[in-house]
Amino acid sequence: MRFNKLISAAAAATLMASGVAYAETLTIATVNNGDMIRMQGLTDDFTAKTGHKVEWVTLEENVLRQRVTTDITTKGGAFDIMTIGMYETPIWGKNGWLVPLDDLSAEYNAADILPAMSGGLSYNGTMFAAPFYGESSMIMYRADLMKKAGLTMPDAPSWSFIAKAAREMTDRDNDINGICLRGKAGWGEGGAFITAMSNSFGARWFDENWNAQFDSREWSDTLNFFVNMMTDAGPAGYATNGFNENLSLFQQGKCGMWIDATVAASFVTNPKDSTVADKVGFALAPDNGMGVRSNWLWAWALAIPAGTQKEAAAKQFIEWATSNGYIELVASKEGWANVPPGARTSLYENANYKKVPFAQMTLDSILSADPNNSTVDPSPYVGVQFAAIPEFAGIATEVSQEFSAAYAGQQTVAEALAKAQALTNDAMEAAGYR
Amino acid sequence: MARAVTPRRKLFNTLLAWAVGMVIFFPIFWIFVLSFKTEGDAISTPLEVLTSAWTLESYAVVQDRSDYFKHFTNSVIIAVGSTLLGVLVAVPAAWSMAFVPSKRTRGILMWMLSTKMLPAVGVLYPIYLLFIEMGLLDSRTGLVVVLMLINLPIIVWMLYTYFREIPVEILEAARMDGASLRSELLYVLTPMAIPGIASTVLLNVILAWNEAFWTLNLTAAKAAPLTAFIASYSSPEGLFYAKLSAASVMAITPILIMGWFSQKQLVRGLTFGAVK
């Protein structure tokens, strides 16, 4: 009897001890945007289900990138989960810096993740980050202004149609710009847009031997087309406009068309912030008849740095945050238009979500972007609006600065391309690619 | 002899000073205005911003989403702690340079100042690795030490300048009366240099409060001060202008109030020794 009591007490103590050890506090580094902030507000649901607590470190995108890169390269261990994108994931996965997410539970249904997303967040077939939301880019346009111009937007327009429509819709007297596009320096800002656009013009960053291609006719065509169109139909000072500046212009009714991230669709159709919420139409990003459209592919995803002491709890969080259950939780509290888009196939089969006006176009845009075949001519890199090599961010930032200087009229397009060619080749040579 | 200033010249100078002051102050004024607007109103034209309804909505959201007092407490501890530690180290250093100079004193002072010209990111990795090794990552202790080291050249320079104004004969008299080095520093030099030390402390508290590179890179959830609080509301994808403005107002208000009440000491300290 006494022995049994002893065993029972020991078992209870062990259980209690394991219970205490099991309740972890996870530190998660994330980016400041609407979907991530919404997730922070719903963290109590995760804590109620698992007992784990969460401490958030929310940072602006570029600060976050620098912060998590410093931590993971030094094995600092400051974070148990990091929010990273499609650019970092394959590089960090290849380096062994991330925990493979190949053993998630059956209920999680990893096969439901859109192939474009799981492919972009994998290295050698192993997924290293789970998509919280995915995005491509598409055209958002003012249906009323398009009608006034006597034009009809096709579902899949060409660049020549877009340029024509932009010029027709421009009304300088009423402060309406035919088209608003990113010109701001930065590889994730104007750099991302012009790279995706150049794909549709047949351009590429590198040939198969990692030689820069900015001296090609295709790049010249891309930049000249962009500058001419924006000069005729874009807003003043477009060289410094990024996502937020264009969102602001569009919401105030000052843009006829805006080609940008698909997640912007929920902002421009939200009557609380947008003065044109009921006048917006959607179309695929333009092409140039070469078989490649100018839309990009991106995901903000959750990954676990290798070496974390809280791997099991971190996986539980990732399963919770990127699951169908989380999507339903958001829908029940904030409506279907506000669920994180672009990550799961089943979301686009959901009858409620199909009613959201931009749902189908978002899916079509995501499906039409292929990171493994993003250029007309063969290229040695993976990625649509970036090349997934560690050197790309630095090089592309400098290149986009040269391009922005050309948009601002500080140098010619030819000069910008010549400088881009030289600095890219120099950097690739220094990095040992050439 | 002072130059005669005509009334017209005086009026022009006054207007010019006000104009420059307004230009400098305008961003703070605009942040203050935007913090009382909705996100939708905050992105409209300046005239529409001023005429639209005023609301505390952004403050409520910021207060709800973030733990302001945790960040505030961290800021106070880091700014005050690093400054006091810096003064503790700098007083003996400045004393030796001011009263027992060697032929290398000038060179040492210039070298100390030159370290301020090193881009901080150049030493990020070594310091980050040291922090990991010493278990100081995301700790207030680590930040107190780093910010003390960063501001030390300025503290030493300022104290050196003040100490040089104190007649060495007073210290010699104390020594003749039998004062030890410790007594000389504590009971003779420090009381005479209180105004200078006070302005040094004030300036360095402001510098440490506003420091954003190290405080963002060496912290995560526990030791993050108000600079991280502001950074969490900045975004290149999504409109957060009103909330960012509200967070900024909440972060800069304590230091603005402190600066307002101590401006006399600050100006006096900063111009000390400039006019003889």
Interface residues (C-beta under 8 A of the other chain):
Chain A: T27 A29 V31 N32 N33 G34 I37 Q40 G41 E55 W56 V57 T58 L59 E60 E61 N62 V63 Q66 R67 T70 D71 T74 K75 G76 G77 A78 F79 G188 E189 G242 F243 N244 L247 S248 Q251 Q252 A261 V263 F267 K272 D273 S274
Chain B: E39 G40 I43 S44 R65 L124 Y125 Y128 L129 F131 I132 L137 D138 L216 N217 A220 A221 K222 A224 A228 A231 S232 Y233 S234 S235 P236 E237 G238 L239 F240
